[in-house]
Amino acid sequence: MCIRDRARRTLGILLAGSSLLLLLAVANLANLGLTRASARWQASAVRRALGAGAWRVGREPLIEGGIVGTLGGVLRLRIAVTGGLVFGEARLTTGGASVYGREIRSSVVLAVLLMSALAGRLSGIIPALTSRRDRALAVIGDQRRTTRGSTRMRSVLVVGQVALSGALVIGAGLLGRTILELNSIDLGLSGDAYTFAVDAGLDGRDAFSALETLNAIQGRTRAALGTDAVGLVYPNPLSGRRITGAVRLPGAVDDEWFPGSSMWTNGNGFLSAFGLRLVAGEGFEQELLTSEGVHPPVILNEAMVAAAFPGRPPEEVVGQTVMIGFQRVEMVVAGVVSDARLFSPSTDAGPVIFQPYDPEWAEGTAHFY
């Protein structure tokens, strides 16, 4: 629901911005149509004076606006198709989604053409209203009130265009300021890291074989770089993805649990490479699957400790047995790590549970740092 709400909010902002752009285009097209109508007022006035109906004379700007709008819709569709081909494999983030393989559905094409034609017709309403009989007689009589009326209408359209443009400029400025603010947010991390992703389960390997492959990659990467700060994690930090986890204390009833976000990692290798700091305990280093009959280790962040062990310092929490997840898996707290914005720069650091990497649950997918 959280992801859906964020997507709905983003789409709402895009809809508001595109609506302002559409109104701006309609006002601009109406102004151009009014200028064109003023150039042929004499001919239109003669036709009205000779008895031509208002619809017969006024439908020309409506038809022209509809044609121009429809052609604009066709051009927009063409730009969308070309843009999809040019930027089809482009990604804003590592491993992020792209538009490759996306097709424009017929319903979208129909909606774009109908909206474009409607916008074009809407822009032709104001020029069409200038074909009234009294206005035609005024033009023939060379009265200046017609010129004053058209000038007033143009002024209204220009004011509307300036207002809409101002709103778009302000919105663009706020967007730029938001980006600058996001860049200045302290994520709680230190140092730089190189990252790459591996899907060891893509070829159908079982969990043990996938973990052996990931351990081999980790060892070769450590040897190639000459550093011990090599680790893996799932899901990828700062990708916006969260996996719900929970911490229960021994003897707690079903409704006494503390929610958090779970991350599967090899322990200290990832923490060091990513810049997270152990504030208590020694953490853990995972090389192979945890032996049976031994409580596996777990690392909690300070926010999780504050929620599950209120008032207790991290040093006292290390060594405590807790139950992780809704399956009540008993694990021993091997360390407490500092808080950091692991999911999004705009999301505050919340409770996080670092568990030994489980290739079966993660289907062999891991992100190395």
RADA-V717872 format. One record per residue. N is the residue number from 0. RES is the residue in three letters. PSI is psi as a letter, one per 40 degrees, with the letter a starting at -180 (* if undefined). OMEGA is omega in degrees with one decimal (999 if undefined). NEAR is the number of other ideal C-beta (glycine too) atoms within 8 Angstrom. Layout:
N_RES_PSI_OMEGA_NEAR / N_RES_PSI_OMEGA_NEAR
This chain:
0_MET_d_179.8_4 / 1_CYS_d_179.0_6 / 2_ILE_d_179.4_7 / 3_ARG_d_179.1_7 / 4_ASP_d_178.5_8 / 5_ARG_d_179.1_9 / 6_ALA_d_179.3_8 / 7_ARG_d_178.5_8 / 8_ARG_d_178.8_8 / 9_THR_d_178.3_8 / 10_LEU_d_176.8_8 / 11_GLY_d_177.5_8 / 12_ILE_d_177.6_8 / 13_LEU_d_179.0_8 / 14_LEU_d_179.2_8 / 15_ALA_d_179.5_8 / 16_GLY_d_179.4_10 / 17_SER_d_177.4_8 / 18_SER_d_176.3_8 / 19_LEU_d_177.0_12 / 20_LEU_d_178.7_9 / 21_LEU_d_177.8_10 / 22_LEU_d_177.6_10 / 23_LEU_d_178.0_12 / 24_ALA_d_178.5_10 / 25_VAL_d_179.0_11 / 26_ALA_d_179.1_13 / 27_ASN_d_179.4_9 / 28_LEU_d_177.1_14 / 29_ALA_d_177.9_16 / 30_ASN_d_177.1_12 / 31_LEU_d_177.5_8 / 32_GLY_d_178.0_15 / 33_LEU_d_176.9_15 / 34_THR_d_178.6_9 / 35_ARG_d_179.4_11 / 36_ALA_d_179.6_13 / 37_SER_d_180.0_9 / 38_ALA_d_-179.6_6 / 39_ARG_f_178.8_8 / 40_TRP_d_-179.0_11 / 41_GLN_d_179.7_7 / 42_ALA_d_179.0_7 / 43_SER_d_-179.6_14 / 44_ALA_d_178.6_13 / 45_VAL_d_179.1_10 / 46_ARG_d_178.8_11 / 47_ARG_d_-179.9_15 / 48_ALA_d_178.7_10 / 49_LEU_e_173.8_6 / 50_GLY_e_178.4_5 / 51_ALA_i_-178.5_7 / 52_GLY_i_-179.1_6 / 53_ALA_d_179.4_9 / 54_TRP_d_-178.7_6 / 55_ARG_d_-179.6_8 / 56_VAL_d_-174.3_12 / 57_GLY_e_-177.6_12 / 58_ARG_e_-178.1_9 / 59_GLU_d_177.9_8 / 60_PRO_d_177.0_13 / 61_LEU_d_179.0_12 / 62_ILE_d_178.9_9 / 63_GLU_d_178.9_11 / 64_GLY_d_178.4_17 / 65_GLY_d_179.3_12 / 66_ILE_d_179.9_9 / 67_VAL_d_178.8_11 / 68_GLY_d_179.6_16 / 69_THR_d_176.9_12 / 70_LEU_d_175.8_8 / 71_GLY_d_176.6_11 / 72_GLY_d_177.3_13 / 73_VAL_d_179.1_10 / 74_LEU_d_178.6_8 / 75_ARG_d_177.3_10 / 76_LEU_d_178.9_12 / 77_ARG_d_178.2_8 / 78_ILE_d_179.3_8 / 79_ALA_d_179.3_9 / 80_VAL_d_179.5_9 / 81_THR_d_178.2_8 / 82_GLY_d_177.2_8 / 83_GLY_d_178.1_11 / 84_LEU_d_-176.8_7 / 85_VAL_d_-175.7_6 / 86_PHE_f_-175.0_8 / 87_GLY_d_-176.7_11 / 88_GLU_e_179.8_6 / 89_ALA_i_178.4_7 / 90_ARG_h_178.1_9 / 91_LEU_d_-179.8_4 / 92_THR_i_178.5_6 / 93_THR_h_-179.2_7 / 94_GLY_e_-179.3_8 / 95_GLY_i_-178.8_8 / 96_ALA_i_176.5_3 / 97_SER_i_179.6_8 / 98_VAL_e_-179.0_8 / 99_TYR_h_178.1_6 / 100_GLY_e_178.0_5 / 101_ARG_h_179.1_7 / 102_GLU_i_176.9_4 / 103_ILE_h_-176.1_9 / 104_ARG_i_179.0_6 / 105_SER_d_178.2_5 / 106_SER_d_177.2_6 / 107_VAL_d_178.1_8 / 108_VAL_d_-180.0_10 / 109_LEU_d_179.8_8 / 110_ALA_d_179.9_8 / 111_VAL_d_-179.1_11 / 112_LEU_d_178.9_12 / 113_LEU_d_179.2_8 / 114_MET_d_179.0_10 / 115_SER_d_178.6_14 / 116_ALA_d_178.7_12 / 117_LEU_d_178.0_9 / 118_ALA_d_177.5_13 / 119_GLY_d_176.8_16 / 120_ARG_d_179.6_12 / 121_LEU_d_178.9_10 / 122_SER_e_179.9_15 / 123_GLY_e_-179.0_16 / 124_ILE_d_-177.1_10 / 125_ILE_d_175.0_12 / 126_PRO_d_-179.7_14 / 127_ALA_d_-179.6_12 / 128_LEU_e_179.6_8 / 129_THR_e_-176.9_13 / 130_SER_f_177.4_12 / 131_ARG_i_-176.5_9 / 132_ARG_d_179.7_8 / 133_ASP_d_177.2_6 / 134_ARG_d_177.8_12 / 135_ALA_d_177.9_15 / 136_LEU_d_177.7_11 / 137_ALA_d_178.6_10 / 138_VAL_d_180.0_13 / 139_ILE_d_179.2_9 / 140_GLY_e_177.9_6 / 141_ASP_f_178.6_5 / 142_GLN_i_-173.3_7 / 143_ARG_e_-177.6_6 / 144_ARG_d_177.7_7 / 145_THR_d_178.9_11 / 146_THR_d_178.7_7 / 147_ARG_d_179.0_8 / 148_GLY_d_179.8_9 / 149_SER_d_177.8_11 / 150_THR_d_178.3_8 / 151_ARG_d_179.6_8 / 152_MET_d_177.4_10 / 153_ARG_d_-179.8_11 / 154_SER_d_177.9_8 / 155_VAL_d_179.1_8 / 156_LEU_d_179.3_13 / 157_VAL_d_177.8_9 / 158_VAL_d_177.5_8 / 159_GLY_d_178.5_10 / 160_GLN_d_179.4_12 / 161_VAL_d_179.7_8 / 162_ALA_d_179.1_8 / 163_LEU_d_178.5_12 / 164_SER_d_177.4_9 / 165_GLY_d_178.1_8 / 166_ALA_d_178.9_9 / 167_LEU_d_179.0_12 / 168_VAL_d_178.7_8 / 169_ILE_d_177.8_8 / 170_GLY_d_177.5_10 / 171_ALA_d_177.4_8 / 172_GLY_d_177.9_8 / 173_LEU_d_177.3_8 / 174_LEU_d_177.8_8 / 175_GLY_d_178.4_8 / 176_ARG_d_178.0_8 / 177_THR_d_178.8_8 / 178_ILE_d_178.3_8 / 179_LEU_d_178.8_8 / 180_GLU_d_178.4_8 / 181_LEU_d_179.8_9 / 182_ASN_d_-177.6_6 / 183_SER_e_-178.8_5 / 184_ILE_h_175.9_9 / 185_ASP_h_-178.5_3 / 186_LEU_e_-175.8_8 / 187_GLY_e_-179.1_9 / 188_LEU_i_178.7_9 / 189_SER_i_176.8_4 / 190_GLY_i_178.9_5 / 191_ASP_i_-179.2_3 / 192_ALA_i_170.1_8 / 193_TYR_i_-175.2_5 / 194_THR_i_171.3_9 / 195_PHE_i_-176.6_6 / 196_ALA_i_178.7_11 / 197_VAL_h_174.6_12 / 198_ASP_g_-176.1_8 / 199_ALA_e_179.5_14 / 200_GLY_e_-175.6_12 / 201_LEU_d_-178.6_6 / 202_ASP_e_174.8_4 / 203_GLY_e_178.9_4 / 204_ARG_i_176.1_9 / 205_ASP_i_-173.5_5 / 206_ALA_d_-178.0_11 / 207_PHE_d_179.1_8 / 208_SER_d_178.5_9 / 209_ALA_d_-179.9_13 / 210_LEU_d_176.2_13 / 211_GLU_d_178.2_9 / 212_THR_d_179.7_12 / 213_LEU_d_177.0_15 / 214_ASN_d_178.4_10 / 215_ALA_d_177.4_8 / 216_ILE_d_178.9_10 / 217_GLN_d_-179.7_14 / 218_GLY_d_179.4_8 / 219_ARG_d_178.2_8 / 220_THR_d_178.1_10 / 221_ARG_d_-179.9_11 / 222_ALA_d_-178.3_7 / 223_ALA_d_-177.2_6 / 224_LEU_e_-179.3_7 / 225_GLY_f_-179.1_5 / 226_THR_i_177.3_6 / 227_ASP_e_-176.5_6 / 228_ALA_g_176.0_7 / 229_VAL_h_-179.1_12 / 230_GLY_i_179.1_17 / 231_LEU_i_-176.3_15 / 232_VAL_i_172.1_16 / 233_TYR_h_-2.3_12 / 234_PRO_i_-175.6_10 / 235_ASN_h_177.7_12 / 236_PRO_i_177.2_10 / 237_LEU_e_176.4_10 / 238_SER_e_-178.9_10 / 239_GLY_e_-178.1_8 / 240_ARG_h_178.1_7 / 241_ARG_i_172.7_8 / 242_ILE_h_-174.1_8 / 243_THR_h_175.3_8 / 244_GLY_i_-179.0_12 / 245_ALA_i_176.1_11 / 246_VAL_h_174.9_16 / 247_ARG_i_175.8_12 / 248_LEU_i_179.6_9 / 249_PRO_h_179.8_8 / 250_GLY_e_-178.8_3 / 251_ALA_i_176.3_8 / 252_VAL_i_-171.6_4 / 253_ASP_d_-175.0_4 / 254_ASP_e_178.8_4 / 255_GLU_g_177.9_7 / 256_TRP_i_-175.1_10 / 257_PHE_h_-175.4_10 / 258_PRO_i_175.9_7 / 259_GLY_a_178.4_15 / 260_SER_h_-178.1_13 / 261_SER_i_173.6_12 / 262_MET_h_179.2_14 / 263_TRP_h_-174.1_11 / 264_THR_i_175.9_16 / 265_ASN_e_172.9_14 / 266_GLY_b_-170.5_16 / 267_ASN_d_179.6_12 / 268_GLY_d_177.6_15 / 269_PHE_d_-178.3_14 / 270_LEU_d_-179.1_16 / 271_SER_d_-177.9_11 / 272_ALA_d_-177.1_11 / 273_PHE_e_177.3_12 / 274_GLY_e_175.9_10 / 275_LEU_i_-172.7_12 / 276_ARG_h_174.0_8 / 277_LEU_h_179.1_14 / 278_VAL_e_177.3_8 / 279_ALA_i_178.5_10 / 280_GLY_i_-178.4_12 / 281_GLU_e_-178.8_7 / 282_GLY_a_178.0_13 / 283_PHE_i_174.7_11 / 284_GLU_h_-178.2_8 / 285_GLN_h_175.4_10 / 286_GLU_d_178.6_5 / 287_LEU_i_177.8_7 / 288_LEU_i_-178.4_6 / 289_THR_h_-179.5_8 / 290_SER_i_178.8_5 / 291_GLU_i_178.9_4 / 292_GLY_e_179.2_3 / 293_VAL_h_178.6_6 / 294_HIS_h_179.9_7 / 295_PRO_i_-179.4_10 / 296_PRO_i_176.4_13 / 297_VAL_i_177.3_14 / 298_ILE_h_177.9_17 / 299_LEU_i_172.9_17 / 300_ASN_i_-173.9_15 / 301_GLU_d_179.4_12 / 302_ALA_d_178.3_12 / 303_MET_d_177.7_14 / 304_VAL_d_179.8_13 / 305_ALA_d_-179.7_8 / 306_ALA_d_-175.3_10 / 307_ALA_d_-179.3_12 / 308_PHE_g_-175.8_9 / 309_PRO_h_176.9_6 / 310_GLY_e_-178.6_3 / 311_ARG_h_179.5_7 / 312_PRO_i_-179.1_6 / 313_PRO_d_-177.8_11 / 314_GLU_d_179.9_6 / 315_GLU_d_-178.8_8 / 316_VAL_d_179.6_14 / 317_VAL_h_-178.3_12 / 318_GLY_e_178.7_6 / 319_GLN_i_175.4_9 / 320_THR_h_179.3_9 / 321_VAL_i_176.2_14 / 322_MET_h_-173.8_13 / 323_ILE_h_175.6_14 / 324_GLY_i_-178.5_9 / 325_PHE_e_176.5_5 / 326_GLN_e_177.6_4 / 327_ARG_f_175.9_7 / 328_VAL_h_-178.5_8 / 329_GLU_h_179.5_10 / 330_MET_i_-178.9_13 / 331_VAL_h_179.4_12 / 332_VAL_h_-177.8_16 / 333_ALA_e_-179.3_12 / 334_GLY_i_175.7_14 / 335_VAL_h_-174.9_15 / 336_VAL_i_-179.1_15 / 337_SER_i_178.7_10 / 338_ASP_i_177.4_7 / 339_ALA_i_176.3_11 / 340_ARG_g_-173.0_13 / 341_LEU_e_-172.0_9 / 342_PHE_d_179.8_12 / 343_SER_i_177.4_7 / 344_PRO_d_-178.2_8 / 345_SER_e_-178.8_5 / 346_THR_h_179.3_8 / 347_ASP_i_177.9_4 / 348_ALA_h_179.4_11 / 349_GLY_a_179.6_9 / 350_PRO_h_-178.6_14 / 351_VAL_i_178.3_15 / 352_ILE_h_178.1_15 / 353_PHE_h_-178.2_12 / 354_GLN_i_174.4_14 / 355_PRO_i_-174.0_13 / 356_TYR_h_-179.9_15 / 357_ASP_g_-176.3_9 / 358_PRO_d_179.3_15 / 359_GLU_d_179.3_6 / 360_TRP_d_-178.3_6 / 361_ALA_e_179.5_11 / 362_GLU_f_175.8_8 / 363_GLY_e_179.7_14 / 364_THR_h_179.5_11 / 365_ALA_i_175.6_14 / 366_HIS_h_-178.2_15 / 367_PHE_i_173.7_13 / 368_TYR_*_999_12
